[in-house]
Each structure stands twice: as C-alpha cells, then as structure tokens.
C-alpha cells in the first residue's frame, strides 16, 4: 500500500514527541508489534531528522514514518530528504503543503476552523488534521456537514475512550499522542510491553467500528 492507502487502512498515527533518539527504534518496534503502522516523529524532538532516517532504514516498507510539527517548507524538505513518507503541521502553511506535494509526499496540515480546513484542502492537503480535537467528536460531525468531502484526522485529545466517537463522527484517521506514547517514562522492557498492549487496544478500537 502507498502512504495514503496505509493511513486510510490502519488509521492510527502514533505521535512520538520528545523521545530520546536512542529510544526510537524500541518504541517503533513496540508499536509495530501492537499493529500500528504509522509513526510521526515531531521535529521539536531531539535528533528528529536522524531519528526519522533510522526508523525508515530499520522498518522500510513495513512502517510509514512521518514528520510532525513541521512549521516551514525548509523543515519539510529536510524531513523528506531523511525519508519521511508524510508531513504533518499544527497550522496551515501553504508553502509547506506545496513543497510536500512537489516531492510526492502526503500532506497533513493542521487546521481548526471551517475556513482553515477548506483553505488547507484547496491548497493541496491530502488530509486535514483537526487540531486540537479536545473540543470533542461533535465538532468533527458538525464540520463534516458542509465539508463532507474533506478527510479529517482529529489530533490532540483523542484517547482509547473517545476514539470510537470520533470514528462514528466521520474521522478517517487519528493522531494519538501521549495517551499512546508517553515519552516521559523510561523506555525499558516493561515500558515496551505496555506500549505494545496499548497499541493493540487502539488498533482493536478502530477495527471494531
């Protein structure tokens, strides 16, 4: 499957923010074991670009690796050069969307209002990250009323308890941060096992819908 097909099929994008570069492969392996096939490494993490490259070299086609918190086209290009399959942003940067598409990668900018969401999509976004999604699943349902043709990825506030509600509201995928990958904990054998189990729970939740 190409990147966009993988996102539609597997739905869970695990957000790794602030992890140590040396822990990334263990985290990636634990997520893969749990059934997650999409990883986002935020660029405000230490050694993020090198980490993206490591993950791609290790997992190859088995995992799609994206760069998150991409604020400008230069950062997007650096991530793409490192092997990033998709680019996520917390905001609508038209130049970032354009350069992502120029190099054939999947663009997922972050937006919140209907105007921002439409602007992102009309600029070339493949999917639009609704951020923050802590406002609740009802907002996704409301947005999809007039903008049902735009695929939405709620991020920020999605957990194992409400992900089913977001899916019923029409979301096509989900950005899952600390409720899945808590980078403040020490990465050891117990952490890896727990992470795999949490990943399995999220995967089962979206598969059951």
Buried (B, 14 or more C-beta within 10 A) or exposed (E): EEBBEBBEEBBBBBBBBBBBBEBBBBBBBBBBBBBBBBBBBBBEBEBBBEBBBBBBEBBEEEBBBBBBBBBBBEBBBBBBEBBBBBBBBBBBBBEBBBBBBEEEBBBBBBBBEBEBBBBBBEBBBBBBBBBBBEBBBEBBBBBBEEBEEBBBBBBBBBBBEBBBBBBEBBBBBBBBBEBBBBBEEEBEEEBBEBBBEBBBEBBEBBEEE
